[in-house]
Amino acid sequence: MSAKYLVIPHLHIQNANAASSPYTVGFPAMTAWLGMIHALQRRLQKNEVLRKISLPRMGISCHACDMQIFSDRDNYYGYLIGTRNPYKLVNKTTGECKPLSFVEEARCHLEISLLVEVAGFEGNLEENFLQAVCQELPRLKAAGGDIILQAGECEQWQVITVRDDDEQAERRIKRLLMPGYVLKERQDLMKPVADKDALDNLLAALQVEYTADRGDDGKVTGWQRKKVLADGWLVPIAVGFRDLSGKIKVEGQRSYDYEHHYVEPLVTIGEFLMPYRLNSLREMLWEYVYEAEDGLYLCHNVGRDGSEMEEED
């Protein structure tokens, strides 16, 4: 058997939404990236030639993430850089304007590479497929940000076929994702602890301890840094939603053609790894999973360890 992958290297995105959940700021949520790929699939399927094409899984490699924050030398913490748009016209004669109330928005500029699994290829559709992707992808939002393409950048996009045990093809794709860090789920680190809720377990897994080294005179000579649970670049990531209400109808909902639910976000732990540390490309791929019995709408990491999802309150 073989799999086909669309490789989009070094894509630049401006003003992406860095507020991945109500209580985390950082790398955009996996729901945003999978949502963008699903929107791309729906646009491609409007083309009669590509109507059987599907994009079931995707992975992401981050090369750069520039958080829009400000911090001075005397302060350890950073402040979000926001905007006040649009301005309100106060005097039509003089053109005087005043800014509206300020709303904090966490934004970041990104450079990423996308690895998208492609299914449904029949015949020689590669040229039509790449042409359609080059037309449709720049029209989409990437985690709420704008996709910035340089002249001739689409020519670097390619479809690569990987057959079973084809290590050479996998290494080729990994090189295209370098230098960067791919995101892998580490739900196995969310170990329940008695008398602690899911948020406490999340904070415990990300905790870092600093111990002071003191000389004979008692003065601090240095610091020792130690992670409590595991080494590695661990980050909290939003991976879906949990249904709180079931199917309901409320006055003024956005659309009556689709079910309306009240949900809460699900947050777990992810780890950024260099691509060469992956045993297989599937370890970095994510897909949608719906668990109707528990009311979970999840972005599932194909290569994660077999552990149950912990929902965040």
C-alpha positions as CSV (number, residue, x, y, z in Angstrom):
1,M,0.0,0.0,0.0
2,S,1.0,3.6,-0.5
3,A,0.0,7.1,0.7
4,K,0.1,10.4,-1.0
5,Y,1.1,13.6,0.8
6,L,0.8,17.2,-0.2
7,V,3.9,19.1,1.1
8,I,3.7,22.9,1.5
9,P,7.0,24.1,2.8
10,H,7.7,27.4,4.6
11,L,4.2,29.1,4.5
12,H,4.1,32.6,6.0
13,I,1.1,33.6,8.0
14,Q,0.4,37.0,9.6
15,N,-1.8,37.8,12.6
16,A,-2.8,34.3,13.4
17,N,-5.0,33.8,16.5
18,A,-2.7,32.9,19.4
19,A,-5.5,32.5,22.0
20,S,-5.9,28.8,21.4
21,S,-8.4,28.5,24.3
22,P,-10.0,30.7,27.0
23,Y,-7.0,30.2,29.3
24,T,-4.0,29.5,27.0
25,V,-2.0,31.7,24.7
26,G,0.6,30.4,22.3
27,F,0.7,28.2,19.2
28,P,-2.7,28.2,17.5
29,A,-5.1,25.3,18.3
30,M,-5.2,22.2,16.2
31,T,-8.9,22.8,15.6
32,A,-7.8,25.8,13.6
33,W,-5.4,24.0,11.3
34,L,-7.7,21.0,10.7
35,G,-10.5,23.4,10.1
36,M,-8.5,25.2,7.4
37,I,-7.6,21.9,5.7
38,H,-11.3,20.8,5.8
39,A,-12.3,24.1,4.2
40,L,-9.7,23.5,1.5
41,Q,-11.1,20.0,0.9
42,R,-14.7,21.4,0.4
43,R,-13.4,24.0,-2.1
44,L,-11.5,21.4,-4.0
45,Q,-14.5,19.0,-4.2
46,K,-16.5,21.7,-6.0
47,N,-14.2,21.0,-9.0
48,E,-15.8,18.2,-10.9
49,V,-12.4,16.6,-11.7
50,L,-11.4,16.6,-8.0
51,R,-14.7,15.8,-6.4
52,K,-13.5,12.4,-5.0
53,I,-10.4,14.0,-3.4
54,S,-10.3,14.1,0.4
55,L,-7.8,15.4,2.9
56,P,-8.3,13.2,6.0
57,R,-5.2,14.0,8.0
58,M,-2.6,16.7,8.3
59,G,0.6,17.5,10.2
60,I,2.3,20.8,10.9
61,S,5.9,21.9,11.4
62,C,6.7,25.2,13.0
63,H,9.8,27.1,11.8
64,A,9.1,30.4,13.6
65,C,6.5,31.8,15.9
66,D,6.7,35.6,16.6
67,M,4.2,36.4,19.4
68,Q,3.1,40.0,19.2
69,I,4.1,41.0,22.7
70,F,6.0,43.8,24.4
71,S,8.2,43.6,27.5
72,D,10.6,46.1,29.0
73,R,13.9,45.3,30.7
74,D,12.6,45.7,34.2
75,N,9.6,43.4,33.8
76,Y,9.7,39.6,33.5
77,Y,6.2,39.4,31.9
78,G,5.2,40.4,28.4
79,Y,2.1,42.4,27.3
80,L,0.0,41.7,24.3
81,I,0.3,44.2,21.5
82,G,-3.2,45.1,20.4
83,T,-5.0,47.4,18.0
84,R,-8.0,49.7,18.2
85,N,-9.8,49.2,14.9
86,P,-11.9,50.8,13.6
87,Y,-11.9,54.4,14.9
88,K,-15.2,56.1,15.6
89,L,-16.0,59.3,13.7
90,V,-16.8,62.1,16.3
91,N,-17.0,65.2,14.1
92,K,-17.8,65.0,10.4
93,T,-16.7,68.6,9.8
94,T,-13.2,68.3,11.3
95,G,-12.9,64.6,10.7
96,E,-12.0,64.0,14.4
97,C,-12.0,60.4,15.4
98,K,-11.5,58.5,18.6
99,P,-10.6,54.9,19.3
100,L,-13.2,52.4,20.4
101,S,-12.9,50.4,23.6
102,F,-9.7,48.2,23.7
103,V,-10.1,44.5,23.4
104,E,-7.0,42.3,23.9
105,E,-6.3,39.9,21.1
106,A,-3.4,37.5,21.2
107,R,-1.7,37.4,17.7
108,C,1.4,35.9,16.3
109,H,3.2,35.7,12.9
110,L,4.1,32.2,11.8
111,E,6.3,30.4,9.4
112,I,5.1,26.8,9.1
113,S,5.2,23.8,6.8
114,L,2.1,21.6,6.1
115,L,2.0,17.9,5.5
116,V,-1.4,16.9,4.2
117,E,-2.5,13.3,3.4
118,V,-4.4,13.1,0.2
119,A,-6.9,10.3,-0.6
120,G,-9.1,9.6,-3.6
121,F,-6.5,10.1,-6.4
122,E,-7.8,8.4,-9.6
123,G,-5.5,8.7,-12.6
124,N,-3.1,11.5,-13.2
125,L,-4.6,14.4,-11.3
126,E,-1.5,15.7,-9.6
127,E,-1.1,18.8,-11.9
128,N,-4.8,19.7,-11.6
129,F,-4.7,19.1,-7.9
130,L,-1.7,21.4,-7.2
131,Q,-3.1,24.1,-9.5
132,A,-6.4,24.1,-7.5
133,V,-4.7,24.1,-4.2
134,C,-2.6,27.1,-5.3
135,Q,-5.7,29.0,-6.2
136,E,-7.9,28.1,-3.2
137,L,-5.5,28.0,-0.2
138,P,-4.4,31.7,-0.3
139,R,-8.1,32.6,-0.1
140,L,-8.5,30.9,3.2
141,K,-7.7,32.0,6.8
142,A,-5.0,30.1,8.7
143,A,-6.0,30.2,12.4
144,G,-7.6,33.5,11.6
145,G,-4.4,34.9,10.0
146,D,-3.6,35.9,6.4
147,I,-1.6,33.6,4.2
148,I,1.2,35.5,2.5
149,L,2.6,34.0,-0.7
150,Q,5.7,35.1,-2.5
151,A,6.0,35.1,-6.3
152,G,6.6,31.5,-7.5
153,E,6.2,30.0,-4.1
154,C,3.5,27.6,-5.3
155,E,6.0,26.0,-7.6
156,Q,7.7,24.5,-4.5
157,W,4.5,22.6,-3.5
158,Q,4.5,19.0,-4.4
159,V,2.7,15.7,-4.0
160,I,4.9,12.8,-2.8
161,T,4.0,9.2,-2.8
162,V,5.3,7.1,0.1
163,R,5.0,3.3,-0.1
164,D,5.2,1.0,2.9
165,D,8.7,0.7,4.3
166,D,9.9,3.4,1.9
167,E,12.3,5.1,4.3
168,Q,14.0,7.2,1.6
169,A,10.7,8.9,0.7
170,E,10.0,9.6,4.4
171,R,13.4,11.0,4.9
172,R,12.9,13.3,1.9
173,I,9.7,14.7,3.4
174,K,11.3,15.1,6.8
175,R,14.1,17.2,5.2
176,L,11.4,19.5,3.6
177,L,10.0,20.0,7.1
178,M,13.4,21.1,8.5
179,P,14.5,23.1,10.3
180,G,11.4,23.1,12.4
181,Y,9.4,21.4,15.1
182,V,6.4,19.1,14.5
183,L,3.6,18.9,17.1
184,K,2.8,15.6,18.7
185,E,0.2,14.9,21.4
186,R,1.5,13.8,24.8
187,Q,-1.7,12.9,26.6
188,D,0.2,10.2,28.4
189,L,1.7,12.9,30.7
190,M,-1.7,13.9,31.9
191,K,-1.7,11.4,34.8
192,P,-4.7,11.9,37.2
193,V,-3.7,12.8,40.8
194,A,-6.0,12.4,43.8
195,D,-7.7,15.6,44.9
196,K,-6.7,17.4,41.7
197,D,-8.7,18.4,38.7
198,A,-7.7,18.3,35.1
199,L,-6.2,21.9,35.2
200,D,-4.0,21.0,38.2
201,N,-2.8,17.9,36.3
202,L,-2.0,20.0,33.3
203,L,0.0,22.5,35.3
204,A,1.8,19.7,37.1
205,A,2.9,18.2,33.9
206,L,4.3,21.6,32.6
207,Q,5.9,22.6,35.9
208,V,9.6,23.6,36.0
209,E,11.5,23.7,39.3
210,Y,14.4,26.2,39.9
211,T,16.9,25.5,42.7
212,A,19.4,28.1,43.9
213,D,23.1,27.2,44.2
214,R,24.6,29.0,47.2
215,G,28.3,29.6,48.1
216,D,29.8,29.3,51.5
217,D,28.8,32.9,52.3
218,G,25.2,32.1,51.5
219,K,25.0,34.1,48.3
220,V,23.3,32.7,45.2
221,T,25.9,31.7,42.6
222,G,23.6,30.1,40.1
223,W,20.4,28.2,39.4
224,Q,19.6,24.6,38.6
225,R,16.6,24.1,36.2
226,K,14.7,20.8,36.4
227,K,11.4,19.6,34.7
228,V,9.1,17.8,37.1
229,L,7.8,15.1,34.7
230,A,9.7,14.9,31.5
231,D,12.2,16.7,29.4
232,G,11.2,18.2,26.1
233,W,9.4,21.2,24.7
234,L,6.0,20.7,26.2
235,V,3.1,23.1,25.6
236,P,-0.6,23.2,26.3
237,I,-2.7,22.7,23.2
238,A,-6.4,22.9,22.5
239,V,-7.6,19.8,20.7
240,G,-11.4,20.0,20.5
241,F,-14.6,20.5,22.4
242,R,-16.9,18.6,24.8
243,D,-20.7,18.8,24.4
244,L,-22.4,20.3,27.5
245,S,-26.0,20.7,26.3
246,G,-26.8,18.3,23.6
247,K,-28.8,19.4,20.6
248,I,-30.9,22.5,21.4
249,K,-32.5,25.5,19.7
250,V,-32.0,29.0,20.9
251,E,-33.4,32.3,19.7
252,G,-31.1,34.1,17.3
253,Q,-28.6,31.2,16.7
254,R,-26.4,31.6,13.7
255,S,-28.1,29.0,11.6
256,Y,-31.2,26.7,12.0
257,D,-29.9,24.3,9.3
258,Y,-27.3,22.9,11.7
259,E,-27.4,21.6,15.2
260,H,-26.7,24.0,18.0
261,H,-24.7,22.9,21.1
262,Y,-23.0,24.5,24.0
263,V,-19.5,23.2,24.4
264,E,-16.3,23.8,26.4
265,P,-12.7,23.5,25.0
266,L,-10.5,20.5,25.6
267,V,-6.9,21.1,26.4
268,T,-4.1,18.6,26.7
269,I,-0.3,18.5,26.4
270,G,1.7,18.6,23.1
271,E,5.4,18.3,22.5
272,F,7.4,19.9,19.7
273,L,9.9,17.5,18.2
274,M,12.4,17.8,15.4
275,P,11.1,15.7,12.4
276,Y,14.2,13.4,12.4
277,R,13.1,12.1,15.9
278,L,9.9,10.6,14.5
279,N,9.9,6.9,13.7
280,S,7.2,7.4,11.1
281,L,5.4,10.3,9.4
282,R,2.1,9.1,10.9
283,E,3.3,10.2,14.3
284,M,2.8,13.8,13.3
285,L,-0.5,13.4,11.6
286,W,-3.8,14.7,13.1
287,E,-7.4,13.8,12.2
288,Y,-11.0,14.4,13.3
289,V,-12.6,12.0,15.8
290,Y,-16.2,12.2,17.0
291,E,-17.2,10.2,20.1
292,A,-20.9,10.5,20.2
293,E,-21.4,8.6,23.5
294,D,-19.2,11.1,25.5
295,G,-20.0,14.1,23.4
296,L,-16.4,14.7,22.3
297,Y,-15.4,16.5,19.2
298,L,-11.6,15.8,19.0
299,C,-8.5,16.5,16.9
300,H,-6.8,13.2,17.4
301,N,-3.0,12.6,16.9
302,V,-2.7,9.4,14.9
303,G,0.7,8.6,16.5
304,R,-0.2,9.3,20.1
305,D,-0.1,6.7,22.9
306,G,-3.3,4.8,23.6
307,S,-4.6,6.8,26.5
308,E,-8.0,8.4,27.2
309,M,-8.6,12.1,26.7
310,E,-8.7,14.3,29.8
311,E,-11.1,17.2,29.5
312,E,-10.2,20.5,30.9
313,D,-12.6,22.4,33.1
